[in-house]
Amino acid sequence: MATKQKKYHLEIQTHRKNPYGLLRSSYREGGKTLHDTVCRITNLSLEQLRAMQAALQGKTVMKEDFKIINSREYGASYVCHALVKELGLHNVIFSRPSEQWVKCGIAMIVGRLVYAGSKLKLSHCTSYSALWELCGINGNIDVNIHCYNSMDSLFSRQDAIQKKLATKHLSNGSLILYDITSVYMEGEYEYSEIVTYGHNRDKKRGHEQFVIALVCTKEGCPVAVEVFPGNTKDETTVLDKVDEIQKKFGIEKIIFVGDRGMVTQSKYEQLNHDLVKVISALNHGAIQTLCEQVIVQMGMFDEKNIVEVIDGDKRYCLCKNPDMAKKETATRQSLIKKTTVELDKIIESTRKTKYSKSIRVGKVVSRFKVGKFFIFEGTDNNLAYRLDHAKIEQEALLDGCYVIFTDVSQEEMTAVETVANYKSLMNVEQAFRNMKTVQLEVRPVYHKTDDRIKCHVFICMLAYYVMWHMNQRLEPFFDTDGIGPNRKYTFDYVMEILKCIRIQDVEVCGAKSSIISNPTDEQAKILNHLKVNI
């Protein structure tokens, strides 16, 4: 039997008590004959092995005698599992990785990368995937025992696991990225205290939600995640998270990088500035306050250079983005136009409604959030408005302007480095994007209790930890693909290519065995970059 240029034969070994066969391939390369062992065949009698040997030699085998009984996904699961082991994540989870719940936890982490979906779906994948088998779990998978019970054990170890990850990736004086996002929910969650209404960052109005806070290294490697109630505000988590990083993770000094609005003036004053340094951005209101105090002037914002202003212990880095300026101008004009259209409808209306015109106007202004640019006069019967052009012009001066502030000294960090470190928050946003919508798909959340919801998010974070390391290794491979709409390779594409490496159960003349398909040239390149051999 021949496949491409390789010829397969069965070599029978009889030097042990029970004979066994080695299915090998022979091929010519560089003028030499080379051999590869494909698989080992056991539990057959010597007669059966000889019959199989003869069949492979073409003496008795017919096409119908060679059957592929089953074919399952192998490559993607194998690669992710191998990286979990290489990264030492199995030992981080628990010091005795041979425990069943640890194996099941790894299966759920790898399963999140390869398949996503519910835990019930994952427990049913044994017929088309070798995932559970690779993780050391054989036989039937029970969703309650192998998934839910293992989640409970994994969740009880979250603090210990995150402390180990922080010890591994963070050090004293490290730059720590921190941001939060919301995940909206569908359905009823009567047994949950964290699923509630709040400011939805995905603009999914009318949905309950919970809030995720993520801690990453400067490069974007996740080290900790926490789940808060859905009505949690950005700034309310800062003090607790800084304290947690220092106490739980054993890091005395940190440089905390948070998004604008997260480190408010009141929160900033409560921090211990000897141990905690901050890099953040000011919102428009805070920038206007600086201008009024003559600390900053509008003419200082430059599109090419970073202008630094020092006020006591604080340093302000002034920047201007022309593209963002155009976008902010267009957005404001659009919102003002929409508000004007709705206001005209209300004022010109003669229809009696449940609410007065003033209340209806208030709802419109609240919806579009540009009420500060309108001046209202009169009463319900004679209501009028006009635009405050002076305020609009004043606001337009700030379009595209942003201010990064820090209390890190110039000796420790230049203005350019400060701005670059703030912009590294994009790494956290990338993490949220991958966790929420792209690869790992936090939503939909099929769990109804708080601990299970929190553990589900924790599993997604650990899966992203593996994914982040995979992307680091694949970066040179992606760079060869160029940029733009014609770009071929993405993480999703790589995973789909790896899924095409199959493990096949075959039967030849009644003898059964399993064969793993040989990687194609494309798969071999990917495996080479990931430093994994199959």
N, C-alpha and C positions, 0 to 999 in steps of 0.2 A: 504494500500500500504506500502511496507517495502523496505528500502534500507539498505543493510548489516544488522546491528542489530538495526537500528533506525526505528521507525514507525511514519508515518506522519498522522496528523489529523488536521482538521480545527475547530478552536474555534471561534464561532460567538459572537461578542459584539454588544448589542442593546441599551446600556445606553445613547448613543448619538442620535442626530437627524437622522443621516445617519448611518445605520449599516455597520460594516466592519468585515473582517475576519482575524484571525491570523493563519497562517500556521505554525504549530509547530511539533517538533519531540519528541518522547518519547523513552527513552532507559534505560536499567538497568546498573548500575555501582555501585560496592561495596554493592550490596544487596538493593540499593535504586533506585527508579524511578526518573529520571531527565528529564527536559524539556528544549528545545531550541526553540526560535522563529526564524523561517527561513525568513519570510517576512510578510508584511501587505498587505491585499487585500482590495481595496476600489472601489468606483464607480460601485458597483453591488447591485442589489435589494436583499431583504431578501430572496426571492424565489430562486434567482440564487445562493446565498451563501449556502442555505440549499441543493440545488441540488448538488453543488460542495462538500458539507460536506458528503452527502450520497454517492457520487461517491468515495470519498477518503476512506469511510468505506467499500467499496467493494460491496455495494448494487446494484449500477447501472453502475459503471464504467467498460469500456472495454479497452483493451490495445490501441485500435485505438482512444479512447477518450482522452488519455494523449499524447500530442504532444510537442516536443521541436521545437519551431518555428525558433529560431535563437540562435547562440552561439558566443559570442565575447570575445576577450582578455580583462582581467580585472586586474589580479594580479600584473604584472610588472608595468603597468601604475599607479595603485593605490599606490604601494609601493613608487615609485619615487615621485609621487605627494605629498604623506604624508611626505616624507623626506624634500621636498622643503618647506612645511609649518613648519615642526619642526625646520629646520635650520633657519627659518625666512627670507628665500631668497625672498619670495613674498613681504615682507615689505621693504627689501633692494632695490628691483626694483622700488617700488613707495610706498609712504605713504598711498595711497588709493588703496589697492590691489583688490578692487571690480571693478575697471575700466576694461572695456572689453579688452583693449590692454594688460593690465597686465596679465589677464587670458590667453589670446592668446600667450603671450610671454612665460608663464610657460608651456603651451601646447607644444610649439616648443622646449623648453629646455628638457622637459620630453620625447617628441617624438624623440629627438636626441639620447637619451639613449636607448629607446626601439626599434626604427625602423630605425633611420638614414634616408638616402634617401633625395629626394627633398621636398620642401615645398608643391609642387603640390600633390605629393604622400601622404604627411601627411594630406592634406585637404580632401583626399578621403578615409581616414581610418575609417570613422564612421560606415561603414557596418561590419567591423570585429574587431573593438576596441572600448572600452569605454573611450578612452583617453580624447577626447574633452568634453564629458559629465562630467567626473570627474573634469575637470578644470573649470566647470561652464558654458560651451558653448553648448547650445542645438540647434537642428535644422540643416539646411544645412550649410556647411562650405564653404565660398567663399575665394579662395586663395588670392585674391587681398585685401579684407577687413580684413580677420582674420589673414593672414600671412604677406603680404608685408606692409600694412599700419601699422600693429603692430610692424614690424621690424623697421620701420622709427621712431616710438615713443620710442622703446627700445634703439635704437642707440643714440638718443638725450640724453639719460640718462646714457650713458656708463661711463663718467667721475665721475658722482655722485655715481653710483653703485660701481665702483672700489674704490672710496675713502672710502665708508662705509665698504667694505670688508677689506681694508687695516687697517682701524681703529679697526676692529674686530680682526684681526689676527696678526697685526704688532704693535710693540711698539718702543719707543725710544731706539736706540742701537741694534735693531733687526738684525739678520743675514738674508740677502735677496739674494735668488738665482735668477740668470738672465742668460738667454741663448736665442739664436735665431735659427731659422730653416727656410727652404724654402719649399714652396708648389708649385709644377709644375702644369701648366694648359694645357688644350687642347682646340682647337678651336680658334676663333677670339675674341679679346677684344678691339675693336677699341674705345670704350667709357671709357676705363680705363687708368689711368695714373700710377697706381701702378703695373700693370701686364706688365712686361718687361723682357728682358734677363739679366742674371747675373750668378754668381757662384752657381751652383745647388748642394746642399748638399746631394741630393738623387741620384746623378750621372745620372740624366735624361737630357742628352745633347740634344740640339735642341728644348727645350720647354721653353716658357716664364714662368714666375713665380712671386710670391710675397713672402715677408719675414714676418715671425711672430716672435715677441719678447714676451717672457713670464716671468712674475715676480711671484715667489713662495716663500712661507715660507721655513724655513729650512727643515720641514717635507715633503715639496712638495705640500702643499695646494696652489692652484692658487689664486692670488688676482688681477692680472691685465694682460691684453694682448694688444698688439698694432700691427698694420699691417704697413709695410714699402714697398716701391718700390722694385722690384725684384733684382735691382743692388746694394742694400745697403750692405755695408761691415760690418763685425762684430763689428769692433772697432768704427765705425762712430755713432753708436747708444748709446754708453756708457754714454757720458757726458750728452746728452739730457735725458736719462732715469734716471740717478742719480738725476739730477735737478728736474725732474718730480716727482720722489718719495718723495723728500724732500718738494717741494712746494705744489703739489696737494694733497699729502697724509698727510701733516702736520707732517712729521717725521724729526727731526733735525739731529740726528746722526744715521748712518747706517753702517753695515759691508757688503760690496758689494762683492758677490762671482760670478766671471765670468770665462768662459772657457779660455784656453790658446790662445793667439793671440788677445783676445778681449780687454785686458787692455795693450796697447802698452806703451812704455816708454814715448812717447810724451803725450798720453792721461793721463797717470798716473800723470805726472807733472802738468797738468792743474786742477787736483782735489784739493779741499780744504781738506787737510788731518786732520784738526782739527775736521771736521764733517763727513768725509767719510774715512773709513778704507777699505782696499782691501785684498781679498784672490784670487789668480789666479795662473796660471802655466806658465812656460817659454817654448817657443818652442826650437828646437834644436839649432837654430842660437844664441839665447840669452844664452843658456847653454854654447856653445862654447866660447862666449864672456867672460863669467864669468871665464872660465878656462884660457883664454888668459890673463885676468887681475889678475890671481892667487888668485881670491877670493874663487874659488872652484877648487878642484883637482879630477881627475877621480877616484883615489883610495879611495875617501871618500864615494862613493855610495855603499850602503850595502843592501843585499837582505832581511835581517831580522830586522834591526834597522833603525830608522829615524835619520839621522845626521843633526844637525842644525848648520847653519853658520849665524852669525850676521854681517851685514855691515851697520853701521850707524843706521838709523831707520828701515831698511829692514831686514827681517829674511828669510833665505832660508832653506827649509826643503828638504833634499836630500833623494830620495828613488830609489829603483830598483826592477823591476818586472821581474823575470826570464822567465815567460811565454810570457810576452810582448816582451822580448828580442828575443826569438826564432821566434816570429811572424814577428817582424820588420826585422830581418836578412833574413828570407825566402822571405818576400815581396821585399826587395831590390834586392836579387839575381834573383828573378823572373823577375823583371822589367829590370834589366841589360841584362838578357838573351833574353828577347823579343826585346829589343832595338838592341842588337847585331845581331839578326836574320834579322831584317828589314834593318839595315845598310849594312849588307853583300849583301842583294838583290839589294840595290841601287848601291853600288860600283861595283858589278859584272855585272850590267845591261849594255847592249850595245844599248838598244832601246832608240830612241830619244823621248823625252816627252816635254810637254808644259813648264815644270819647270826644272831648272838646278838641278844637283845632290846636290849642296849646299843647295838649298831651300828645297828640299825633305828631306835631312838630318835634317834640322832645324825643319821641321814639326814632324818628328819622335821623335826627342829629346824633343820637346814641349809636345808631347802626353804622353810620359812615364815619363817625369820629372826627369830623372837621368843623364842629360847632364853633370853635374859637375864631374861625374866619368869617362868621356871620354876626351881624348886629340886628336884633329883632326889636320891633316897635309896635305899639298899639295893643289891642285886645283881640279876643276871638272874632268879634264882628268887624274889626278893622285892622287885621293883622298884616304886617308888612316886614320886609327884611331887606338888608343890603349887605354887600360884601365889604369886609374890612381890608381894603387893598394894602394899607400900610403894614398890617400884620402879615399878609401874604408875602409881601416883598421882603419883610424881615426874616420870615421863615425860609424863603428861597435862598437867602444868603448862606444858610447852613446845609443846603443840598450837597451831598457828596462829601461833607466834612465829617471827620471823626477824630476823636481824641482818645489815645491810649494812655492810661495813667498807671504809675507804678511807684513803689517806695523802695525798689531795689536800687542800690547806688550805681553811679556811672562806672565806677571801678569794676563792679561785678558784671554789668550788662550795659552795652551801648544802646543808643536810641534805635538803631537799625535792628539790633538783636531783640529789643523789647517788642517792637512791632511784629517782627517775625515770630516771636514766641506766642504773642496773642493770636496771630493768624493760624498758629498750629492747632487752635481749637477746631479747625476744620477736620482734623483727624478724629475728634469725638463725633462731629456731625456725620462723618463717613461711617463711623461705627454704628451710630443710630440708624443710618440709612440701611446698612446691611442687616442689622438686627430686626428692623421693623418691616421692611418691604422687599428687599432684594433677594437675599439668599436664605436667611434664617427664619424670617417670617414669624415674629412674635405673635402676630395676629393670624387667625383667630385664636383666642385663648379658650380652651375647652374646660378649664378647671374652674371650680366655683368657690373654693375656700381660699382664704388669704395665704396660708402657708404654701399651698400647691401653686398658686399664682406666682408667688415670690420665687419658688423653686424653679418653675418653668422659665422665668426671666433669667435666673442664675444659670440654668443649663444653656440658654441662648448666649449668655455672656461667655461661658467656657467654650462653646462652639466657635464663637467669634475669636476667642483667644487662639484656637487652632487655625482658623481661617486667616487671621492676621499673619501668623508665621508662614503659612502657605503662600500668601501674597508676597511676603518679603522674598521668598526663594524664587517665586515666579516672576518677579519684577524684571529681571534681565530678559526673560522670555517674552513678556508683554512688550518690552521696549522695542523688540525686533519687528513688532507688528505695525508700528506707526501710530498715527492718531487720526481722528475723524470718523465719519459714518461708515467708511469701508473697513474699519478695524475689525478683525476677525476674532481675536482671542480675548475672552473675558473669563472671570472666575467660573461663571455658570457654564460657559462653553467647555472649559477644561474639565469640569466635573462630569459633563455629559460624555466627553471623549473617554474619560477614565471608566465610566460605567460600562462602556462597550467591551472592556476586558471581562470575560465571562469565565465561570467555572462550569464545566459541562460534565454531566453524568452520562457515561457511554456504556454500551453493552456490545461485546463482540462474542458471538457464539455462546451466549449464556453467561459469560464472565463480565462482571460489572467493575467499573473503575471511574475515576474522576480526572479530568484534564483541564488545566487552565490555559486559555488561549494565549498565544504569543503576542506581545505588544507590537503594534504597527510602528512605523518610523515616527509618526507624529506622537503616539503615546510614549514611545521610548524617549523622545526629547523632553516631554513633560516630566516623566519619571526621573530623568537625569537631573533636571533643575530642582526637583523636589528631594533629590538624593534618596530615593526609595527604589529598591530592587524587588521585582515580583518574580 
